[in-house]
Amino acid sequence: MQYSLILHLSDQSKSLLATDRNAAVLLTLIAGREKLEFMLQGYHSREKVRRLSFEEGSLEELRNNEYHVQANYVLEEYSVCAAIDHVVAEKMRLSVYLNQEAGSMEVKGIDLPEREPDSL
């Protein structure tokens, strides 16, 4: 199971591509923060993903138009029965694929193998 999301490049990001590709990638990620939080929500069934940020120094270009970046976020869970808020800091390495021709960027989370059914 791997979740992914397509983010569209803003005009500002497109103009940055010629001079500073890393800044353009980070700007697009920050602009799509809310959508990315929903994507990350798929990896955490019970908790709510909040306060997503990106480690600027972790952005690395692997190949032309392919990047990795470290995403930091907080998982919040509220137990009504116990009236307790449970907050845990998490991080995930995201893969980013830039498609300049389409004016978009595909962001993928980690690939988690699906569990096989238990045998009786």
N, C-alpha and C positions, 0 to 999 in steps of 0.2 A: 504494500500500500504506500503510495507516494502522492502527496497533494501538490498541485501546481496552480499558478495563477498568471494571467497575462495582464501586464500593466502597460498603459499607453504613455509614450513620452510626451511631456509638455513641450511647448515651443521653446521655453528656456532650456530644457534638457537637450533638445535637438541642437540648439545653437552652441551649447557647451561641448558637444561631441567632437567638434573640430579641434578644440584647444585642450580640454581636460575631460577625458572619457570617464575617469573614476568619479569626478564630481557629478557628471551627468547621471551615472548609475546610482550614486547615493541620493541625489536629488529626487530621482524617480521612485526609489524605495521609500523615502520619507514621505513623498506625496501620496503613496499608496499604502501608508501605514495601517489604516483602518481595514482595508481589504486583506492585507497580509495577516492581521490579527485574526480575522475570520478563517483564513486558510490554516493558520497554525492551530486554531481551535479543533480542527479535525484530528490532530494528534493527541488531544487531551479531552476525553469524553465528559468528564465530570467538572472540570475547572473552566474558568473564564480567563482568556488571555488578555492581559492589560499591559500598558506602558512599554510597548515595543520600541526598541532602539537598536541602532547598528553601530558596531565598533568600526570606526573609520579606518583605523590602522590594520584591521583584519581583511580589508578588501584586497584581493589579489587576482590578477589577470592570469588565467591558466593558459588559454589560447586566445586567438583573435576572437573577440566578442563573447568569451566565456569567462565567468568570474565566480569566486566564492566569497562569501561575507558572513561574519558572525552576527547572529541576531540574538539580542538579549531581551527577555520579557519576564513578566510576573504572572504566575498562575494564582487566581483567587478562587477559593471555595468557601461557601457559606453553608454551615449546617444549621438548619432551622431548629432541629431538636435540641442541639447543644448550645445554640445561639453563639457559635464560635466562627470567627473568620480565620481561615487558614490561608496564608500567603507564602508562596515558594518562588524563589528566583530560578529561572530556567534559561537555557541557551540552546541554539541550534545553528548548525552550519547550513546556509542556504546556497543553492547553485543558481546562477543568474546567466541567462542567455540573451544577448542583445541582438535585435533584428532591426538594423537601421532602415532597411528598405520598407519594412512594414510600419516603422515608427513605434515599435513596441519592445517589450522586454518580458521574457518568461522567467518566473521565479519558481524554483522547486525546493520543497523541503526534503528531509532525509527519506530514504526508502526503507520502510519497515516491512519485513516479510510477514505475510499473513499466517496466522496460526492454523495448523491442520486440525480437523476435528479429532476429538479424543476417541479412541477405540474402546469398546466395551470389554 
